[in-house]
Structure formats: C-alpha cells, structure tokens
Amino acid sequence: MDNDIGISTEKRDGVLTLHFDRLQKKNAITAAMYQAMANGLIDAEADDAIRVVLITGHPQVFTAGNDLEDFTRNLPLRADSPVFQFMRQMVHATKPIVAAVSGAAVGIGTTLLLHCDLVYAADNARFSLPFAQLGLCPEFGSSLLLQQTAGFQHAAEKLMLGEAFSAEEACRMGIVNQVVSTDALPELALAQAMKLAALPASSLRMTKHLMKASSRPAIEAKIEEENAAFGRLLQAHDAQKAISTFLERRKPSLD
C-alpha cells in the first residue's frame, strides 16, 4: 500500500515491509513519516499474522536522515513526538526487524540499524553520523550502542568526525551482517526475512527477548539522556547556525 506521506507498506507471507518512499527528497524523514513508522510497528506487534518487519529504502538512497526543514518546524521537544514514538517502538519490538540498506544512510538512517536484528547492505551503501557537524549530539542510544558494537575508537571516529564510511567498513564494525550487490540486496533481505517468518514465532520472540531484555534499561536511559542533551543543543547557537547553513547548501562554519 502506498502512503502519500513518504512511507509505503506491504504485507507478504508474514513480513511487514516499511519502505522509505520519498525519493524526490532523498527519503528525508518528516514527523509524519516517523508517525507512520511508529504506527506500522505498533500494528506489527498486534497482528499475529506478521512475524517479521523489514525496513527498506530505494536502490539510490536508504534515507538522508531528518528532513531538516520539517524538523525545525516540528521540533521533537515532547515525549510524544513522532520520532520518540518511533524510537520506543523499535526498542520494545518483540518481533525480528530486518533492514536492507542501499545508498546513503545518514544520521538516524544509521542509528536505527543498531536496533535491528539483521542488517544487509548493498555495496553502494554509505553511512554517516553527522551530528557533531550540525552542532548536535548522538541520538537513539548510539553513543552507547555503537561503541558496544564497534569499539570505542571506531565509535568516537564516526560520531565525532561524522565522516561517511562504506558498507564494507560497516560490516567490519559489526553494524552490517553482509554486503551484496545493489541488484541482489532486495531479494536477499526479503529471503532472510521470510526465513525468519517461517520459524516458530514463540521461539524467535523468546530468543530476541533473552538477547535484549537485560540491556534494554540501559538503552532506554541512554536514549533519554541523549534526547535531553539533543533538545538543549538544538536550541543553541551552534546548531541553529549549522542547520541554517546546511539548508542554504553551504559548508557549516562554527566560530
């Protein structure tokens, strides 16, 4: 089913696909898109016919991250903001979540992968975490999860410098399970999701619970801490200047 707000969905053989579908804006995520994603995850939890969630984008771009124009109009300063609803649903998802990444995965396009169970990338995928460049700080628990996944030095390099890195490096860091060609990615990701969907639902959910339950309080606490810091920085001069400069398509210069 196509959604005119930028997220399309499809249910097939026990798999719910949530598809970034705003290619004209490089799949940049708006508040309405976050709400649609959160609602999709809520529906997946309630629907026994859905065994797995698959998150995808386009061959050219997964997502450019937040749509900064929409973001500045709809600042996420409340607990019920759509982006925070999406984060909570990802953290508390009991069913497996698979991601298929092609092209750019910017900001939350990378951090959301840290909450997925399986991640597959095309060889054209490029990941980046440009929070510091925008006068902001890590989000979605990434200041904790990235160093747990990749080690402190790798995490510091990616979160502090914000420079793009390849699918192969993401795989070496443990963010990605496997890298394949752009053409092969959709088939592989769907096949893996359908393998999961064919397994006993109760055993999959218990396996995920046993792997994630003990770490969830720390992740939730870190997300809350990051969100508070993000909100403060978002209203500060450096971030406002950097975001304004970005929107004017000039290189940020913080002085």
N, C-alpha and C positions, 0 to 999 in steps of 0.2 A: 504494500500500500504506500503510495507516495504521499508525502506531507509537505505542504507548501511553506512550512516554516524552516525547512532545511534538514529534516531528519525523515528518512523513509524507513519503513519496517516491512519485514516479511517473515511469515511463519511457515516452516517447511520441515517435515519429518522430525519434529521435536526441537528444532532450532529456531530461536527468535533472532533475526538479524536486525541490528540497529545500524543504519547506514548514513554517514555524513553525506548530505546531498545538497550542497550549496557551492557547486564548483565555481560559479562566477565570482564568488568571494573567497576562493581557496578554502572552502569549508570552514571558514572562521566561525566560531561558535557564539551565538547570541544567547540571551537569557531564555528566550522561547525554546531554543534548541536544547539547553540544559534541562528545562522542564520536561520536554518531550522524552529525553533520555531517562530522566528520573522516573517518569510515568511508565515508560517501557519496562524498566527494571522492576517496578512495583507489580506491573501486570504479569511479568515472567514469574515472580515469586508466587503469585496467587493461582497461576494456571498450571495444573498438573500435567497438561499435555506438553508444556515447554520444559525441556530438560537442560538446555544449554543456551547461553546468549553469545552471539557473535557480533563484534563491533568492527565495522569496515569503513573505508573511505573510497576514493577514486584512485585509479592507477597513477594519476599525476600528483595527487596530494591526499594525505590522510586528513589532517586538519592544520591550519595555520595558527591554531590556538584561539585565544579570545578575540572576538571582533571588538577592537578597542573603542570604536565609536559607540557601539551599543553598550559596551562595558562601562564607559564613562557616563552614559545616560542612565544606566541601571546598576549603580554601584552595589556590590554584594555586601551590605553592611548589617544585614539581619540574618538570624539563624535560619529563617525560612526562605532565604534567597534561592532561586533555582539551582545555582551552581553548588550550594551547600547541600541541597536536597539530593542532587546527583552524587556528590561525594559520599553522603551517608548510605545511599542505596548500593553503591559499589563496595563500600567497606563491609556492609552487612549482607551482601548477596550470599545465598546458600547454595546456589547452583553454579556450575562452572561457567567462567567467562573466557572466551577466546577472542583475540584481536588479530586482525590482518592489516599490516601497515605498508602502504606504498607512498613514495614521495615524502613530502615534508610532514613531520610530526613535531609541532612547535609547542612549547610550554606544557599545558595540560594534555596536549596530544601525546606527549611523552610520559608525564607523570601518571596518567590514568593507566598506563601499561603496567605500572608497578602493582596494581591491584587486580590485574588479570591473572588467570591461571595458566594459560598458554598464549604465547605471542609469536606470530610468524611475520616475517618482513620480506619485502621484495628487495632486490639488490639496488634499487634506486632510492630506498628509504634514507631520509636524512633527519636526524633527531637533534633537537636543541632545547635548551632551558635558559632563555634569555632574561630571567627575572632581574638579576642584578643590573643588566644593561638598561632596564626600564625603571630603575630606582626602586625595585620591589624585592621580595624575598621568596624562597621556595614555598610551594603550596602542596596540598593533597598528600601530606605526610612524606614528601620526597626528601626532606632534609634528614629523615630517619631511614626511609626505605632504600634510597639509592645507595647510601653507604653500607647498608646491610647486604645489598645485592652485589655491589661492585667494589666495595672497599672505600676507605675514607679518601685516599688521594684521588682516585678516579671521580668520586662524587664531588669533591671540592673543585676539581678542574672543570667539571661540567656545570656545576651550579654557580661558581664564582665568575668564570670567564664567559659562560653562556655560548661558547662556540659550537657550531654544528659538528656532528660526528656521524659516521657511516653505519650502515646496517651490520657490517662485519664487526665493527668495534662494539656496537650494542650487543651483539651475540657473545663476544668475548667477555663482556662485562656482566653477562647473565640477564640482561633485560629481555633478550630475544631468544627463543628456542632454536629457530632455524631460519636461514636466509635462502631464498629461491629466486628464480627469475620473476619479473613483473607479471608475465603471462601465466606462470604456474601458481602464483600466490592464491587467487580466489579458489581454485579447485582444491589446493592443499588445505587451506584454512577450513573450508566447508567440510571436507572429508574428515579432518580431525574432529571438528565439532560434531559431526554425525556419528563418529566412533564413540564419542562420549555419550551422545544421546541414546545409543543402543545399549549402553551398560545399565545395570540396575541403579535406579535413581537414588535409592536409600544408601547404597554403599558409596556412591560418589559424594553425596551430601555429607555423609559422616566423615569420609576421608578429608574433604575440604575443611570441615569443622575442626577435626583434630589437628590439622596443619595450621589453622589460622586463629582459633579461639584464644589461645594463650597470648598472642601478640596484639590482639585487637584493642585492648585498653590502652596500650602504649601508643598505638597508631592513632586512635581517637584523640588522646591527649595531645599528641604532636600536631594533628590537624587543627585542633582548637588553638594551640599556641601559635601556629603559623598564620591562621586566619586573623587572629588579633593583631599580630605584627603586620600582616599584609594590609589590613584596614588602616593602620596608623600610617604606614609608608605611602599608601595610595593617596592620602590626603596631604602629603608633604610636598615641598617644592621640587625636590629632585625627580620624583615620579611624575608629577604634573608636567614638568618641563620635558622630561624624556618622552612621555607619551604624546605630548603635543608635537614634539619634534618628529617622532615616528609617523604621526598622522600626516605631517607635512612632507613626508618622504625625505627627510634629512637625517644624517647620522647624529645620534644623540651626543651632546657635549655638556657634561655636568661640570660646572665650575662654581 
